Amino acid sequence: MLKIDPPNYQYCPFCGKGLGVRVEEGRKRKFCSSCSWTYYPYVAGSAGAIILRGGKVLMVKRKREPYKGTWMFPAGFVDYGEHPKETVVREVKEETGLEVKTVQFVDVIQADDDPRQIGHFIFLYRVEVEDGEMKTDEEENEDISWVEIKNPPPIGWHGHKLVMKKLQEKKY
Ligand SMILES: [Zn+2]
């Protein structure tokens, strides 16, 4: 269990009234007395791809904060209504330009360091891609490369560091 606080909302997103607090099943919940909305802090999801080739794995270099200039596995937030499996197919296409052939579930990792969604699950997949020309997603990344698992470039996200560690230990 990670010790992380969810966003501390002050106002009802539906009617704008200041939120009060009520106790529900022994837990304090923020509550709107005007429209009866209860705030249950939710956990968001993202999906990430491990794309292997020999002793190398495909990574992208971030162009934006957070962790600008560090490397990560192709990944992104799950859109509303999307299954994480669909997310990983979409993100790999967006971030690498490559078509996905196969997708295989690997693990769920808890993230704790994304200021946009503190505390979200990363659904991790092993992905095989078609051969083709790689293209950098100009908006998000400044580089894309097959990196040596034994000697990776600097990685920012805690969760992605963990994934690399497990790859090095041959646990994925
Ligand atoms: Zn309200």
Boltz pocket constraint, residues with backbone or C-beta under 6 A from the ligand:
constraints:
  - pocket:
      binder: B
      contacts: [[A, 12], [A, 13], [A, 14], [A, 15], [A, 16], [A, 17], [A, 32], [A, 33], [A, 34], [A, 35], [A, 36], [A, 37]]
      max_distance: 6.0
